[in-house]
Amino acid sequence: MTDRPLLIAYDGSDNARHAIRVAAALFPGAEAEIVHAWEPMTSAAARAAVYAIVYSDKDPALELEAERAQEIAEKGVQAARAAGLEARGVAVSGAGPIWATLTDHAESIGPRLLVMGTRGLTGVRSALVGSVSHDVASHAKVPVLVVPHDAPVPGDDDAERS
């Protein structure tokens, strides 16, 4: 076994919770860092070329965003622990797209595997919104497991058969 943790991306969605359950089934009892990657509103607005008020690092609105992001990470930790993982959580902000924040964080901690769910978008909607999981898988320097929203949890079907 390795001492490097799993890194599990968590955005609060059902698909992210499903990815946690799959990771826990594949790596029972593993150490995991649950990461909620977020982008401050001012950064997102600037990237979208929308006028935004520039916040200082001590701005209450930015602090509220950071607190909310950490709360989401903690909900992911609860889900991971309930699934049997030894989990801790962190919220990581970046000034660019979420995929870049995730891959940068993965590079900084060197996990054995980065796990994430999909949003389940298809067709035109996927092309317009983009795919965080696709971009992470394309740019990460660590192995990536992308769990489709309809993938079975390993071992669940065995329990139903007995």
Secondary structure, DSSP 8 states (H G I E B T S, - for coil): --SS-EEEE--SSHHHHHHHHHHHHHSTT-EEEEEEEE--HHHHHHHTT-------TT-HHHHHHHHHHHHHHHHHHHHHHHTT-EEEEEEEE-SS-HHHHHHHHHHHH--SEEEEE-----HHHHHHH--HHHHHHHH-SS-EEEE-TT---TTHHHHHH-
